[in-house]
Amino acid sequence: MTHTYTSRSWLLACAIGLVSIVGCSRSVETSVAQAKQHVSSLVRIAGSDVEELRRGMPEGASQMRVVFQSKVAARDDLAEVRKQLDRARNHIQDLRVAKSTFFVLLERDGTILRGDREPDLLSGKNLFAAFPETRKSLDGKVIVTRGEMPEAAGVKGRRDGQFVVSLPVTVDGAIAGVYASGWSWAAYAYRLQNAVVSDVRGRKKERDKDPLLYVYVVVDDAVFGAPLAPEVNAQAIGKLSPLSKVNADVVYAAPLEISGREFGVAIQRATSLGQNVAIAVLRSET
């Protein structure tokens, strides 16, 4: 009798274990499939964000002419520079909704006259030094580039970099300065993460649970997450050598265990953000 009971208990335990394994397998399969859909959507959103900024910047540069047409030198009236920066962002539709974390106006030598953030940590810094490609705006070009300027970081206590668009401000046929804008990668990861979380919540049914979702931006060998995103996740993505796994429109998607939790990870290049830039999504069912 005892033997029969023990055998039944063992079989029941095995059955429960098998159900658990199958359940976990299906759960991570769902995470992988959904993460793949999320990342493709975010790559499209990134393209729209970049186009939005590029579309609004020429009109913003035209607004900045006022600063250099004044009888008072721009460096001697920084309050007016700030006023015009705010006016451009508030009155130009594409700039008003742009995802930028900073707008700045530069002198011809690359020195930032004024930024639109408070406190203004960018004034007096040299944008050309941090983002060498932006110097080409003095040749009349619209430049889309990236680099690192600590004063423009969107997170404290860890590395951050920035995406930048710059173009010349022309007065009477001569280039008087440079107008630039962009966002920090940490802040942009936060923007994308909010976008996917909002989309998921908007589609879920009443009894559905919210999945655990994180978004990271991969730039060369660095992985940038939102300010409160776990750094261990970024490290796990980095160990995958993510850029080596994706080309063109190919999406890499697979299970990934991080600190004992199963995630689905999906990575896709975001060429609108620059060469060797990708977006990574982590999703785990709860």
N, C-alpha and C positions, 0 to 999 in steps of 0.2 A: 504493500500500500504506500509506504514511504517512498519507495523507489519510483512508483508511478507518479506520485505527486511531484517529486523532484524533477522527473523527466518533463512533466508538463510545465513546470515553472521555468525550466531551462529553455524549452521551446517557445514559451511566451516571451521570455526575455530576449531571445534571438529575434522573434517577430517584431517586437517593439524596437529593437536596435536597427533592424532592417528598414522599418518604416521611417525611423529617424534619419537614417543615411539617405534613403530615397528622397525624403522631404528636404533635407539640406541640399542634396544635389539639384533638385528642381528649383529650390530657392536661389541658389547661385546662378543657375542657368537663366532664371528670370532677371537677375541683377545684371548679368553680362549682356543679355539681349536689350534690356532697357537702357543701359549705359551707352550702348552703341547708337541707339536712336537719339539719346540726349546729346552726345558729342557732335553728331552730324548737324543737329539743330543749332547748337551753339556756334559752330563754325560759320553757319549762314548768318547768324546774328552778328558775329564779329565782322563779317564782310559789310553788313549794313551799317554798323557803328563807324567803321573806318570811312565808308563812303559819305556818311552823314557829316563827319567832321571835315573831310576834304571839300565837300560841297559848300560848307559855310565859311571856310577860312578865307577865300578871296574877298568876299564882302567884308569880312572882319578886318582884313588888311587895308581895304579902302577906308574903313572907319578910322583906322589908326593914322591916316594922313593928317588928320586935324592936329595931332600932337606935333608933327614935324613942320607944319605950316604956321604954327604960332610964332609970334615975335619973341616969346620966351623960350629959351632952350629947354628941351624935354627933361634933361637932367636937373634943371632948376625948378621944375613944376611937376613933381612926381604925383601930386594929388590929381592933376589933370590927366596924367597917364592912367592912373587907376580908374578915374571917371570914365575914360574912353574904353578901357578894357571891359568895364561893367556894362557900358552902353552897348557895345558890340554883342556881348553874350546875351543880354536881355532883349535886344531888338531884332536879332537875326535868328529866325526859327531853327535852323539846323544847329546853330551854336547853343541856343537855349536848351535844346534837348540832348546835346552832345554828352558823351560819357566822360569827358575830360575832367581831370582833377587839377589842372592848372592852365592858365593862359598867361603869356608873358610878351613884353615888347622889349626888343634888344636895340642897342646902338650898333653901328656898323662893325665895331670890334668884337661883338658877341656879348658884351656886358649887358646883363638884364637890368633895365631901368626900373621895372616894377612888375610884380606878379599880382594875380587877383585873389590870392589866398591870404588869410589872416591867421596867425602872424605871417608876414611876408618873409619867408626864409630864403627866397630866390633872388631878391634884389641884390645887385652887386656881384652875383656869381656870373661865371662866363659859360654860356650855353655851348659855344663852339668847342670848349675844352672837354665838356662831358659828352657831347654828341658831335664829333668832327664833321659828319656829313652835312649838318645844318649850315655850315659855312658856305656851301654851294648855293644857298639862297641869295647870296650876294651876286651870283651870276644870273639871277632872275628865275631860278628854278624852284618848283615846289618839291620839297624833300620829305620823304617818309623814312624814318630811321629809328634806332633804339640805342640805349646806352644806360649809364647809371649816374645819377646825381643824388647823393644822400639827402639833400634838402628837399627833394621832390618825392621822397619815399612815402608810401601809403601805409607803412607798418613800422613799428618800433622794435628794436632788439634783434632784427635779422635782416639779411640781405634783401634788397628790392631793386628793381630796374624800371625803366620807363620807355614807353612808346611815344614818339614825337612827330608832329607834322609842322614844317616851317615853310615860310614863303616871304618874299620881299615886300616891303612897303615902299611904293614908288611915288615920288613927288616931282612933278614937272619933268618926267622922263628920267629922273635919277633915283637910285636906290638910297633911301634915307635911313632905313633900318630893317629889322626882321621881326615878323609876328609869328609866334609859335604857340602850340598847344599840344596836349597829350594826356596820358594817364599813367599811373604807376601800375605795374603788373599785379601787385597785391590787391589794389583797389579794383582792378579790372576783373580779377578772379572772383572777387566778392560780387561784382555786378553780374557776372555770368552765373554764379552759384545761385543768386537770388532769382535770376530768370528761370532756371530749370526747376527750382523748388516751387516757385509760383505756378509754373505750368503743370507740374505734377499734382499739386493741391487742387488746381482748377479742374483737373480731369478725374480725380479719384471719386470712387463711389462712397456711399455713406459709411460702410463698415471697413473700408480699406484703411490700412495703417500707413502712415508716412514712412517712406524708406529713408535711410541715412544717405545723404548726398553731399559730395564735396567736388569742387571744380578747381583744377590747377592749370596754370599756363606754363608750358615748357618752352624755355628760350635757350638755345644751344645746350649747355650742360647744366643749366639751372632750372629748378622747378619752384614756381611761385604760387602760393595759396593765399586765400583770404586771411586777414589778420588773426582770426580765431581758429583757422583750420589747423588741425594737428600736423606738426612738422614731421612726425614719424610717417605720415601718409606720403608727404612729398619725398622723403628719403626712399620709401619703397618704390615709388614711381621712378625716381632717378636711377635706382639699381636695375631697372628694366632696360636702360639705354633706349628710352622711348623713341627718339628720332630715327634710330636705326631700324625700327619696326614699321615705320609708316612712310609711304611715298605717294605723292600726288593725292588722289582721293581715297587711297586705301585706308581702311579703319582697322586698327589693331584692337581686338577685344578678347578678354580671357579672365578666368578667375584669378584672384589675388588675395592671399591671406595676409592680414596685417594685425599684429598683436592678438592673434587668436580669433579674429573675426574674418569671415569670408565676404569679400567684395567682388563685384564685377568691375573690371577696369576697361575703359575704352579710350583710345587715343587717336586723334586725327590732326594732320597738319592744317594750320590756319594761315594760308599764304597771304591773306589780306593784311595780316599783322607783321609780315616780314619773312625772310628766308630763315629756315631752321626754327620756326615757331610752331608749336602745336598746342592743342587743348586736350586735357585729360579729365575724365569724369570717373569718380568712384561712387558706386551705388551698392548698398547692402539692404536686404529686406529685413524688416523689424517684426 
